[in-house]
Amino acid sequence: MGVGKTFGEAFAKSQRAAGVNLNDSGKVLISIRDADKVKAPDIARMLVDKKYEIVATGGTARFLKEAVFLVKWFTRSTKGDPIPLI
């Protein structure tokens, strides 16, 4: 368990303590429920600034695209659809 002023800080501390090496860049999958999508652009901006590429599920990808983010659209495999890229 990590302790911090924010969830992100506490999570990062817990991962470091567990020996998980968090990358400085890479690819991140984002799937956010509708009620929380208002926060998505801030989260995405932070990740893009840290050199992460964003992959998002359908509704989240559409929302982020409207907020002027370049994202790849990820379709959950349970739906059986191909994975279109945006």
Backbone hydrogen bonds in HBPLUS format (Angstrom, degrees):
<---DONOR---> <-ACCEPTOR-->    atom                        ^
c    i                          cat <-CA-CA->   ^        H-A-AA   ^      H-
h    n   atom  resd res      DA  || num        DHA   H-A  angle D-A-AA Bond
n    s   type  num  typ     dist DA aas  dist angle  dist       angle   num
A0010-ALA N   A0006-THR O   3.07 MM   4  6.29 166.2  2.09 151.2 154.9     1
A0011-PHE N   A0007-PHE O   2.77 MM   4  5.95 161.3  1.80 158.3 164.0     2
A0012-ALA N   A0008-GLY O   2.92 MM   4  6.07 165.5  1.94 148.8 152.9     3
A0013-LYS N   A0009-GLU O   3.02 MM   4  6.22 160.2  2.06 147.6 153.0     4
A0014-SER N   A0010-ALA O   2.95 MM   4  6.16 155.5  2.01 146.2 153.1     5
A0015-GLN N   A0011-PHE O   2.94 MM   4  6.21 154.3  2.01 153.3 160.0     6
A0016-ARG N   A0012-ALA O   2.98 MM   4  6.23 159.9  2.02 150.6 155.9     7
A0017-ALA N   A0013-LYS O   2.95 MM   4  6.12 161.9  1.98 149.7 154.8     8
A0018-ALA N   A0014-SER O   3.05 MM   4  6.21 138.0  2.23 135.9 146.8     9
A0020-VAL N   A0015-GLN O   2.84 MM   5  5.11 151.2  1.92 162.1 154.4    10
A0019-GLY N   A0016-ARG O   3.00 MM   3  5.09 156.3  2.05 104.0 111.3    11
A0053-GLU N   A0026-GLY O   2.67 MM  27  6.08 161.0  1.70 154.2 159.7    12
A0028-VAL N   A0053-GLU O   2.82 MM  25  6.15 158.4  1.87 170.7 178.2    13
A0055-VAL N   A0028-VAL O   2.80 MM  27  5.88 162.2  1.83 165.0 161.4    14
A0030-ILE N   A0055-VAL O   2.72 MM  25  6.20 151.4  1.80 153.0 163.1    15
A0057-THR N   A0030-ILE O   3.20 MM  27  6.72 147.1  2.31 153.8 160.0    16
A0036-ASP N   A0033-ARG O   2.89 MM   3  5.58 148.9  1.99 122.0 131.2    17
A0037-LYS N   A0034-ASP O   3.19 MM   3  5.20 161.5  2.22 106.6 112.3    18
A0039-LYS N   A0036-ASP O   3.03 MM   3  5.84 152.2  2.11 123.9 129.8    19
A0040-ALA N   A0037-LYS O   2.97 MM   3  4.95 145.7  2.09 101.7 112.5    20
A0043-ILE N   A0039-LYS O   3.27 MM   4  6.55 161.3  2.31 154.5 160.1    21
A0044-ALA N   A0040-ALA O   2.81 MM   4  5.97 170.0  1.82 164.5 167.4    22
A0045-ARG N   A0041-PRO O   2.84 MM   4  5.89 159.3  1.89 145.2 151.2    23
A0046-MET N   A0042-ASP O   3.10 MM   4  6.26 158.7  2.14 143.3 148.5    24
A0047-LEU N   A0043-ILE O   3.07 MM   4  6.37 157.7  2.12 149.7 155.6    25
A0048-VAL N   A0044-ALA O   2.84 MM   4  6.08 164.3  1.87 158.4 162.5    26
A0049-ASP N   A0045-ARG O   2.89 MM   4  6.04 160.9  1.93 149.7 155.2    27
A0050-LYS N   A0046-MET O   3.16 MM   4  6.37 130.6  2.42 133.7 146.1    28
A0050-LYS N   A0047-LEU O   3.05 MM   3  5.04 131.2  2.30  94.1 107.8    29
A0052-TYR N   A0047-LEU O   2.95 MM   5  5.33 159.3  2.00 143.5 143.7    30
A0051-LYS N   A0048-VAL O   2.93 MM   3  5.02 155.0  1.99 113.3 114.5    31
A0072-LYS N   A0054-ILE O   3.06 MM  18  6.47 160.4  2.10 144.9 150.5    32
A0056-ALA N   A0072-LYS O   2.79 MM  16  6.23 160.6  1.83 169.8 175.7    33
A0074-PHE N   A0056-ALA O   2.61 MM  18  5.37 171.4  1.62 143.7 146.0    34
A0061-ALA N   A0057-THR O   2.69 MM   4  5.69 161.4  1.72 167.0 172.1    35
A0062-ARG N   A0058-GLY O   2.95 MM   4  6.20 161.7  1.98 154.6 159.0    36
A0063-PHE N   A0059-GLY O   3.06 MM   4  6.20 160.8  2.10 142.6 148.1    37
A0064-LEU N   A0060-THR O   2.87 MM   4  6.08 164.7  1.90 154.3 158.2    38
A0065-LYS N   A0061-ALA O   2.84 MM   4  5.94 152.2  1.91 146.6 154.9    39
A0066-GLU N   A0062-ARG O   3.04 MM   4  6.28 154.5  2.11 147.3 153.0    40
A0067-ALA N   A0063-PHE O   3.19 MM   4  6.48 132.4  2.43 134.3 147.1    41
A0067-ALA N   A0064-LEU O   3.00 MM   3  4.86 127.0  2.29  91.0 105.9    42
A0069-PHE N   A0064-LEU O   3.00 MM   5  5.45 137.5  2.19 134.9 142.3    43
A0068-VAL N   A0065-LYS O   2.95 MM   3  5.00 148.3  2.05 111.0 112.2    44
A0079-LYS N   A0076-ARG O   3.09 MM   3  5.82 159.1  2.14 118.8 124.6    45
A0080-GLY N   A0077-SER O   3.07 MM   3  5.16 145.1  2.19 100.3 110.7    46
